[in-house]
Amino acid sequence: MSVPLVLLAYLAVGGAYLVVLPAITFFYLKQRWYIASSIERVMMYFLVFLLFPGLLLLSPFLNFRPEKRPLEG
């Protein structure tokens, strides 16, 4: 009976590490990348280092390119 509980715990922790936390980090980086202070930027780099496998897993599906600027003519 404890084996399914352990498997469920592993799936929950693995899912959080590979999907949930990297997705939150992606959206946080998108919002704050250009206006972050130096301390906040260190925290961003740490999150990218810590969650790198999950960010690598999600990167083909998320695209956060800057929006096109309107050209005045």
N, C-alpha and C positions, 0 to 999 in steps of 0.2 A: 504494500500500500504506500510506502514512502517513496518508492521508485518513481511513480507518476508525479508525485509532488516535487521531487528533485528535478525531473525533466521539465516540468512546468516552470520551476524557478530559473533553470538554465535558459529556457526559451524567453522568459520575461526579461532577464538581464541582457541576454544577447540581442533581443529585439530593441531594447532601449539603447544599447551601445551602438548597434549598427544602423538603426533607422530613426528612432525618435530624437535622440540628442543631436545627431548630425543635421537632421532637418531643422530643428530649432536653431542650431548654430548657423546654418545657411541663411535663414531669414534674418537672424540678428546681424550677421555680417553685411547683408544687403542693406539693411536700414542704417547702420552706423559706420560703414567703411570710410566714407569721406569726411566725417565730422567727429571722429573719435579722438580723445586725448591720448597722450603717450602711455599712460598707465592702462587705459582701456585697450589700446592697441597691443600691449604686451599680453593682456588677458585673451585677446582674440587669437594671437599667435599660439598661445598655450592651448586654447580649445582646438585649434586646427591640428596641432601636434598630437593632442590626446585622442581626438576622434578621427584621425586620418583614415583608418579603414572604412568607417561608415561614410565619410565624406567622399571617398573614392568610389564607394558603391553607389551613392546617390548622384554623383556628378554628371553622368550621361543623361539623366532625366530632368535636371534642373538647369535653367539657363537664366542667368542674371546679368546679361549684357546691358550696358547703359542705353537708355532710350535715345533715339535720334533727335538731334537738335534741329529746330526749324531754321531753314536758311532764308535770310532776308535778301530779296532780289530787286 
